[in-house]
Amino acid sequence: MTQPATAEGLLAWIPGRGLIAGLAADTQLLAADSWLLRDGRVRGLDRHRERFLRACGDCGGPSLDQLTEFWRDMTAALPRTGTWFPRVELVAGSLQLRLLLRYAPPLAPEVRVWAAGQLDPRTVPRRKGPDLDVLARVRQRAAGQGAEEAVLIAPSGFVLEAATSSVLWWEDDTLCLPPQQLPILAGVTSGLVQEQALRGGIRLAHRERTLAQLAGREVWLLNALHGIRPVAGWEGRQMDVGAAPRAKEWREWLDGLMEALPAD
């Protein structure tokens, strides 16, 4: 039986043997997924599983039986104490499945965003993994401007998402997001929020908006690590920051979705 890990590190999965430390030859990611893990509790793990398995299938990865076995072994190996940000990976070349165990960075209730309007540099925008390195460089440039995140835009100038987050915003009582035909990653946290909005009778709308058109609005960045972060500042251009009266209640609701990992 696989025992939960207790330290950071990269574990490669070998069919029939489970997760093994020290095998990390290939580094180019074909697919990846990650989530917040706090004292053995996680939000939307089944959704992360579905997205990762779909991504592996899209790039000719291992069989469904192997993916299912890997996911079982991976889940058993996840730590049950502490705050972590694990990542599952499929790497190019060997098509090896891996688990990267990382402590979670400090979590933030709000975010400052570089609003210069970074043209989308991704090559595979609808699959998480291949473009993580280039997105990390975008965030480094944002950090040089005093921001934690950067907004990606289409050639048309319309907002897509942020380097590691979905972008949602409010227009009056309507919760808005970019149109589905734009090249956007299907965010797990964004999906949870959209479903809750529909259950609560809140209108959802897909709208094309430029960065300038988000000025003065309540804008959220959403991802699996931080949950919902309202934008507290725009860097790189003169833009008014909107108040975020809804964010606290929604953050508390989202935190309430954390569930214990399976026992085995």
N, C-alpha and C positions, 0 to 999 in steps of 0.2 A: 504493500500500500504506500502511495506517495505521501510524504510528510510535508507540511507547509514549510516554506523557506523562511529564513530569519535574517537574511542579509541581501544587500544589493548585488546584482550580477546578471550575466547573460547566460541563459540555459538553452541549449539546443535539444530538440526533440528527436529521438530515435525510435522508430516504430518497434514495438515490443519491449523496449527498454525504458521508455519514458524520457524525462528531462535530464540532460547531462551537462555539467559545467565544463567550460574550457574549449568548446568547439565554436569558433567565431570567424571562420575564414572569409566568408562572403559578407559584404556590407550593403550592397545595393538592394533597397527594399522594393518589392513588387506590391506588397499590401501590408497594412499595419492598422492596429486599433488600440485604443488606450482608454482608461477610465480612472476615476477616483475610487480608492479603496480605503475605508476608514474603519479600523477595528473589525475587520471581517465583513463589512457591509458595503454594498455597492448599489448604484442606481442604473437600472436599464441594462443589466448584463446580457439578457437574452437578445436585446436589440443590437448590442455590440457584436454578439456572436453572429447574428444574421448578416450584419454588414460585412464582417470579416470573411465569413464563408462565401458570401456573394462576390467579394473582391477577389478571393483566391480562385473562384471558378472563372471569373472574367479573364484572368491571366494564365489559365491552364495549370493551376496548382494541383496539389495532391487530391486524391479521391475523397469523396464525401466520408467514407468509412475512416480514412486516416485523419481527416479533419475533426471528425467526431471524437476519435480516440485522443487526439492531441488536446482538444478542448477539455475533455474530462481530466486528463493528467495535469493540464495547466491550471484548471480551477482548484484541484486538490493541492497544488504547490503554492497557491497564493497565501501570503501571510494572513493570520487571523488577528494580529495586534499591530498597532501603529498606523500611520497614514502614508499611503503608497500611491504611486502613479504607474502601474504596470503597463507594459505594451506587448502585444502579440505581434509577430512578424512573419512574413514569408519573404525569403531573400532570393535574388536572382542567381542564376548559375546552378546551384545545387537544389533549388526549390525546397530549401530546408525551412521548417517551422521552428520558431524560437519564442522564448519568453524573456523579455527584458524587465528585470525587477529594479525599480527606482523609488527612492523616497519621494514623496510629493513635495514640491516647492511650497513656499508660503501661499496660502489662499487669500485672495483679495476680494472685497465686497464691491469694488468699483474699478474702473480702468480709464487710463489716459490713452488717447488714440492719435497716432500720426495721421493727419488728414490731408497729406500732400496728394493722395490719389495714386497709389502704386498700380500701374498696369499689371494685370494678372500674369505672373511668370510661369504658371504651372503647365506641365505637359499633359497630365492626366487629372483634370480637376475633379472628376466625379469618383476618383478612387484614392483613398488615403494611403500614403506610403511613398510612392515614387518621388514626390515633390517636397518631402519634409525638409531636406537640406536647403533647397532654395528658399523655402518659406522661413527657415531659421535665419537666413541672411537678411530677409526682409525685416524680420523682427529686430535684428541687430541694428539695422539702419534706423528703425523707429526708436530704439533705445538711445541712439545718438541724438535724437530730437526731444528726449525727455518723455517718451511714450513707452507703453508696454505692448501695444498692438498697432497694426497698420491695416487700413482698409484697402482691399483689392477692388479695382474697377475694370469694367469691360472697355474695349476700344470706343464704344459709344459714350463712355463717361458714366454709365450707370453703375451703382453699387452692386457688388457681388456678395462678398463676405469679408471677413478679416483673415489674417494669416493663419490663425488657429481657432477661429470662432465663427459661428453664424451671426448675422446681423439682423436684428428685428427692431422695429420702431413703432411708435404710436402716433396716429393721426386722429385727433379727437378721441373717440372711443373705439377706434378700429386698430387692431394689431396688424402691422404690415410686414411684408417680407418680399425679397426680390422674386420675380416671376420664375417658374420652374423651368422654363426653356433656357434660361441662362446657365452657364457652366458652373454649377454650385454643388458642393459635397452635401449629401443628405446627412444633416446633423442629428445625432441621437437626442441631444438635449432640446434642440429646436423642435423635433417631432413631438416630444413629450409636452412641451409648452403649447404647441398648436392644438394638440388633442384636448388639453385641459381648457383652453380658450373656447373651443367648440362646445365642450360639455357645459361650460358656464354661460353660453349664449353670447359670447363675445364675437363680434364680426372679424373675420380674417380677410385680408386682401393682399393679392400679389401686385406690387406696384413698381414701376421703373422710376427710380429716383437718383439724382446726382448727389454727391456729397453735400453740395451747397444747400440742397433741398432738405437735408436732415438737420440743419441749423435750428436751434431752439426747441427741438423735439426731444421727447424721452426716447433715447436710443439704448438698446441692450446689445451686449455681446454675450453669446452663449457657447459654452463648451462643457465637456464632461468633467474637466478638472475644477473649474471655478463655478460652474453653474451659470447663474445669471449675474452679469456685471453691468450696471448702468454706466454709460459714458460720463465721466466726471470732468473731462477736459479734452479739447481738440488742439493738437499741436501742428504747427507747420502752415496754418492759415487762420485768418480771422473768422471764427465761427462761434456763435453763441451756444452755450451749453444749456440744454433743457433740463428742467427739474425732473426728478424720477420718483413721483409719489407712489407708483404701483410696485416698484421693485422689491421693497422689503417683504411685502405679503407673498409675492411670487417666489422669492428666494426661500422663505420658510416653507411654503408648500413643496418646492422641489427638494429641499433637504429631507422632508418627510417621506420621500420615495425610496430612501436607502433601505435595502433589504439584506438579510444575512446570506452569505454564500451557502451553497448546498453543503450538507453535512458530509457527503461522500460523492 
